[in-house]
């Protein structure tokens, strides 16, 4: 299974997208997008806003990953993918990169979404 994840910022909004293959020939794809409104608060620091946005984005991506995994399993007679390769783009600047790595990296949300699949 090959998964691609990207985030595109557009002012106070961003588009979160995921595409994933679900057949053995890698030519059938599941895809999902979500428009995320970025947090805004007069009493929040930029750091706090980024943390909230990263946590919300991680939840969106986790739900997408669960749906993609479900599509794969249902399309392959209950068989799970032997390997999952994830390409992650749209991470942003250095502070976002650290937050994304903590939330989505090893033992992060994506692995938890896969482990939580029933």
URTAUR-V331068 format. One record per residue. RES is the residue in one small letter. PHI is phi in degrees with one decimal (none if undefined). Layout:
BEGIN
res=RES phi=PHI
res=RES phi=PHI
END
This chain:
BEGIN
res=x phi=none
res=x phi=-113.8
res=x phi=-122.8
res=x phi=-121.2
res=x phi=-128.9
res=x phi=-143.4
res=x phi=-132.2
res=x phi=-118.9
res=x phi=-88.1
res=x phi=-141.0
res=x phi=66.3
res=x phi=-87.2
res=x phi=-126.1
res=x phi=-145.6
res=x phi=-107.1
res=x phi=-106.1
res=x phi=-132.5
res=x phi=-141.7
res=x phi=-131.7
res=x phi=-146.5
res=x phi=-75.8
res=x phi=-139.2
res=x phi=-131.7
res=x phi=-66.2
res=x phi=-94.8
res=x phi=60.9
res=x phi=-117.5
res=x phi=-112.2
res=x phi=-130.0
res=x phi=-92.2
res=x phi=-144.7
res=x phi=-152.7
res=x phi=-134.9
res=x phi=-147.7
res=x phi=-90.6
res=x phi=-104.8
res=x phi=-87.2
res=x phi=-72.0
res=x phi=-66.2
res=x phi=-147.4
res=x phi=-154.2
res=x phi=-67.7
res=x phi=-101.4
res=x phi=-103.3
res=x phi=-79.1
res=x phi=-59.7
res=x phi=-59.9
res=x phi=-65.8
res=x phi=-61.9
res=x phi=-61.3
res=x phi=-63.1
res=x phi=-62.7
res=x phi=-62.3
res=x phi=-64.3
res=x phi=-65.0
res=x phi=-64.3
res=x phi=-64.5
res=x phi=-61.1
res=x phi=-65.4
res=x phi=-61.3
res=x phi=-64.6
res=x phi=-62.3
res=x phi=-64.9
res=x phi=-60.5
res=x phi=-64.7
res=x phi=-60.4
res=x phi=-65.0
res=x phi=-65.4
res=x phi=-63.4
res=x phi=-60.9
res=x phi=-61.0
res=x phi=-59.9
res=x phi=-62.8
res=x phi=-67.4
res=x phi=-86.2
res=x phi=-125.4
res=x phi=53.2
res=x phi=84.5
res=x phi=-79.1
res=x phi=-89.6
res=x phi=-64.7
res=x phi=-73.2
res=x phi=-140.0
res=x phi=-128.9
res=x phi=-108.3
res=x phi=-115.4
res=x phi=-101.4
res=x phi=-119.2
res=x phi=-126.7
res=x phi=72.3
res=x phi=-81.2
res=x phi=99.6
res=x phi=-72.3
res=x phi=-58.0
res=x phi=-69.1
res=x phi=-64.6
res=x phi=-59.0
res=x phi=-63.0
res=x phi=-65.0
res=x phi=-63.1
res=x phi=-60.3
res=x phi=-66.5
res=x phi=-81.7
res=x phi=-113.0
res=x phi=-72.0
res=x phi=-51.8
res=x phi=62.2
res=x phi=-90.1
res=x phi=-61.4
res=x phi=-66.2
res=x phi=-66.1
res=x phi=-65.1
res=x phi=-62.3
res=x phi=-69.0
res=x phi=-63.6
res=x phi=-82.0
res=x phi=-70.2
res=x phi=-101.2
END
